[in-house]
Amino acid sequence: MYKKLIFLLISITIMASFAGCDMLDYCVIPKSSYIAFSVGAPIESEKIVFNTEELKNIINYGSNYRASMFYEKLNDSQKIVYMAFEYAMENGYTNIFVDNKLVENSDNLEKILIYLSLDSPLLEQNLKYNIGKFEDLSAIKDGGFNGHYITISNFSESLWNYKLLALNEAKKLAKEIPKNCTDAEKAEIIYRMVSIIEYFDYQELSREEYDAWGSEVVYPYLYNALVTGKTLCDGYSNAFSLLCNVVGIPCVEKICDINSDKDTGHTWNYFKVNEKWYNADAMHGDMIPNTDLGIGPGFQFGFSDELQQNIPLFKDEYPISQEGLFLKIDEKIKSFNNNAFYKKALTAYKKHNNNYALIVVEELDERALQKQINMLASSIGKSVQFHTFDIIGGKTAVFIYRWGLFG
């Protein structure tokens, strides 16, 4: 009983502070809609309840380090839920109870959470959550309210502490970027910083390493990226986005739509410079040229939507990127008939001083590709290398480059 009374006293204190009331005054909560927070078992746990007017006044720390692309797509009620999720993440509340006056169904609740993960580099795209319904949750003298609750493993207190350590590291790295750089130059520097992080498959963790993280359901990908230097795609994209937003470059994240033509999970970035948006995938640091050829950090930085390797979730809700920041498609062909690839590649390769060419092919024929690459090498009298990338629409991007350009 003693513990319960202490908890309720703390709960009232917190609510009073957000409502701008003195601790000794009784704060009348408007009869509106509510959101509650708790830790532990969702239904049985003690809950802190806020009304929407109180939540409107909350200023979340993480909002200083995220974009608002998806936040701005929400209506007023949904924005309150979005901010409540961010508040829960920062304060270690793993359970959030949302009045059905704000969000009527679980699909919308899930969508708002994903929106926050795309805006904020402090929330992983690898989300772990469960959604259920509740009825007649007490709302302090106003009776109960009904709705959906969501339990989010990503919102643990320990995970948030890791993110704060990562944020401190990001601020240190940001100080290394010259202030007189353009936004495009800053984004390029950040890309190079993040791309040197080592890729790590978390399935390879030993039992001892797993236990060292406290058996977290969600690993601290951002912390691992910026502090330990090993992570996977979530960590790369979170790190790139965080650093961009710290220096004032709007940046959000994209996740693969697993219902699209590629049933794989992946995360990459979308950043804005000079009023235009571009894609970046810092997980491919091995494709950064070792010589300045006017293509920046290469194929995976500042590329257009056409060169995306996955269809992003909510693809129609992003601004369109029509061409690359540095590297642009030289030619597009349907097939290899009549040595079409060889002819287009030779022209483009010479245009770029025998350094590189980028050709998009609709119908890949690996045998014909190798044959016409050999023809290209014979024509210029030098060896060439190439990479193929499966891109959206079932097409293939072929990036041809001189020997030794990478690595």
N, C-alpha and C positions, 0 to 999 in steps of 0.2 A: 504493500500500500504506500509506503514511504516513497519508493522509487516512482510510482505512478504519479503521486502528487507533485514531486519535483519536476517530472516531465511536463505535466500540464502547466505548471508555473512558467517553465521555460518557453513553452509553446505560446502562452499568452503574451509573454514579454516580447517574443519575436514578432508576433502579429501586431502588437501595439507599436513597435518601432517602425514597422513598414507603413502603418496607417498614420504615422505622425502624431500619435497620442501620447500623453504622459502616462507613465506606468500606473499612477494612482487613479487615473480616470477610466471609466468604463467606455470602451469603443463600440459603438453600434455598427455592426457590419451590415451594409446595405443588402436588401433582399434581391440578390441577383444570381450569379452563377459562381461555382466554386471549383477550386483545385486543391487537392490534398497531397501531402508527401509523407513517406515513411521509409524505414529501413527494416529488413527482415521479412518474415512471412507476410504477404500482402494483406490478407484479410484480418489476421490476428494482431498485427502490429499497431502500436500507438501512432496516431497521425496528427500532423500539423495541417490546419486548414486555412486557406486564404480565400478571400473573395476576389473577384476580377479587378475591383478598384485598387486593391492593395498590390496586386501583381503588376498593374500598369506602371507603378512607381518604382519597381525593382530595376536597378541598373546592374546588369551582369558584367563581371570582369572580362569574360571571354569575348564579349561583343566588340571590344576594342581591337581584336585580332582576327576578325572574320569579315567576309563579304556579306552582302545582304541581297544577293540576286534572288534567292528563293524566298527569303523572308518577305520581300516586296510583292510576291505573287499571292500571298495569303490575305484573306479578309481579316477584319479586326479581331474576331473571336479566335481564329486560327493563330493569329500573331501572339495572342496571350498564351496559348498552349505552347507555341514555339519558345517563347521566353521562359515559360515554366520548365520546359525540358532543359534549357540551358542553365537555369537556376538549380535544378535538381542535380545536374552533372557537376556543378561547381561546389555543391554542398553535400555530396555523398548520399543523396536520397535515391535509392534504387527503385522505389515504387512511386508512381504518380497516378493519382485518381482524378479523372477529368469528368466534369459535369457534362451530361449529354446535351445541355443547352449550348455548349461550346463546340463539341464534336459529336455528331450523331452516330457514327459507326467506327468500327475498328480500322477499316481501310484508310479513312482520313487521318486517324491518329498515327498510323504507321507512316503515312506519307509525310506528315509534318516532321516526324523524327528523322526520316531520310533527308528531307530538305535541310534540316539543321546540320546533318553530317556532311552535306555537300557544301554548305556555306562555311562551316567552321572546321579549321584544321585541328581543333582540339577534340574533335569527336571522330572516332574511327568509322570507316565505311563497313568494316567487319562488325556489324551490330549483332548483339545477342540479347533477345528480348522475348517476352511472352505477354499476351494480351488476354484479359478476361473481363467479365462484367461484375458490377456490384450494385447493390440496392440499399437505399436508406442509410447512407453514410452521414453521421451527425455533422452538422455545420454550425455549431455554437448557437443555441437558442432559436435558430430559424428552422428547425426540423432537419430532415435528412434530404439528400440528393442522390440521384441515380446516374450511372454512366459506365465508362470503361476504365479499367486500370491497366497499366503497362509496367512490367518489371524489366528493368534494363541493366544488365550486368556491366555494361560500359560505364555506369555511373557510380562505381564504387569509390569510396574515399581514397583508397590507396592508389587507384589508377589516376585520379585527379592530381595527387601529389607528384606522380611521375611526370604528368603533363606540365606542371608548374616548373619542374626542373628543366624540362625540354624548352619551355618558353624562355627561361633565363639564358639558356645556351643560345637560343635563336637571337636574342637581343645582343649577345656578345658578338655573334657572327655578323649581324647587321651592321655593327660599328666598323667592320673591316671593309665595307662597301663605300667607295668614295662618294661623297655627297653631290659632287658636280656631275655625276653620270646621268645619262638619260634613263628613263624608265626601261627602255629596251636593253640598255647596257646592264642595268641593275638585274633585270630578269635573267640575262645571260650569265652573269656572275653567280647568281643564286643557283641556276641550273648546274653550273660546273661544281659548285660546292656540294650540292646534294648528290650529284651523279657519282661521286667518289665513294659513297657509302656502299658497303659490301652487301650483296644480296644474301639473305639467310632464310632457309626453310625451317620454320618453327617445328616441323615434325621431326627434325633431327636433334631436338633438345634431349639431353640426357635426363635421367630421373632426378639427379641432383640439381641440375639447372632449372628443371621444371619446379621443383620444390622451393628453389631460391626466390621464385616470383610469387611465392605464397599460393601456388596452385590457382592462379588467376584464370578465370574463364576466358578473359580477353587479355592478350599480351600488350604491354606498353610500346606499341609500334613506333610512335612519335619519339618517345624517350630513347628507344633503342637506336633510332635513326640518328638523332642529333648528339647523343651522349656516348653510346657504346659503339656506334658506327656500323651496326649490322641490323638489317630489317628486311621487310618484303614490301610489296607495292603500296599497301596502306601507309607504311612509314615514309616511303619516298614522297608520295603525293601530299601527305600531311605536312612534311618538313618543307617542301617547296612552297606550298600554300601559306604556311605560317610565316616563312621568311619574306615572301612577297607582301603579305598584308602588314607585316611589321614595318617595312620600308615604304608603304603607301601604294603598292601595286594591287589593284583588285584581282583576286584569284579565288576560284572555286574548284571543286573537284568533280570528276565524272566517274561513274561506275558502269560496268558492263551490264547491259540488259540481258540477263541469262535466258530470257525467252526469245532472244533474237537468233540470228543465224550461227552464232558462236556460243555454245553452252559452257562458257568459262567465266570465272570471276577475275576482274581486273579493275584497277583504279589508276587514273591519271589526272592531269590538271588542265585548267582553262584559265588563262590570264589575259589581262587587258592592258595594252600600251597604245598610245597614240589613237585612242578612241576605237581601236579594233581588238577583237578577241582572237586568241591563238591557243592551240593545244601544246602540251609538253608532257613528256614521259621520261622522268629523270632516272628511271630504272635501267636505261640503256646507255650508260656512260661509255660503253665500249665503242659507240658509234660517234664519238667526238673527234673531228679531224685534228691532227697534230700540226697542221699548218693553216694559217688564216687564208681562206679562199673566198671570203665574202659570204659564207653560208653559216656563220655563227657556229654553235655547237653541233651542227649536223642535222640528220634526218629526223630525230625525235624531239627537236626543240622548235617551237613556233610553227608547227605544221597546220595545214588547213583541215577542215572537217573531212574532205574527200580522202585524206590519207589516214584517217582513223582506222585502227585495226579491229575495233569493236564498236558496235552500235551502243551509244550511251542510254541509260535509263532516263526517261523524260527528255528525249532528244529534241523534241519540238519546243522545249521551254528554254533552251539556250539560244543566245544570239548566234547567227551563222558566221562561220569563219570561211571566207571564200578563197583566200590564198595565203601562202606561208609568209612568215616574217622575213626569212632569209631564203631558204631553199624552196624553189617552186618547181612544179611539174614541167618538164621540157616538152614531152610529147605523149599522146595517148593513141594506142592502136587496138584494134579488135583482135587480131591474130598474128601469127608469124608467117602467114602466106606471103609468097613473093619477096622473102627476105625483108619484110616491112620493119621488123625490129632492128635489124642490122643497119638499115638505111637511116632510120630516125635516130638511133643511138649514135651513129658516126657523126651526123650533123651536130647533135647536141654536145657530144664529147669534145669536138673541135671548138665549138662555141665557148666552152669553158676551159680553153687552153689545155686540152688533154688531161684534165683533172677529174672530172666527174660528169655524170648524166643521170637524169631521173625519168624513167619511162613507165607509164601505167599501161598494163595489158589486160584486156577483158578475158581472153581465153589462154590460160597458161599451158604451154607445151614444154616441159623441162628439157626434153631432148633437143627441140628446135632452139630453145634459149641458149643452151650450151654451145651448139653449133654456131649460132650467129654471134655469140660473145667471142668465140675463137676467130671468126671472120673479122670482127672489130679489132682484136689484138693484132692480127696479121696486117690490117690496113694501116694502123698507126705505128707498127713496128715495136710495140712495147707490151708487156704483160699487163693485164687488168684484172681486177677482182670485182665481185658483185655480191649483193645481198638481195634476197627477195622477201617481201613483206605481204602477207595476206591482208588486204584492206576491205572495207565494207563494200557491199554490192557484189561480192564474189570475185573481185578484181585482184590483181597482183601489181605491187609497185616494185620495180627493179631499179636498184641504185647501183650504178656502175662507177668504179673509181680506180684511180691509178694505184699501183702497188705501193704499199707502205704508207698510205694516207692515214690509216688508223693504227693505233697501238704503239 
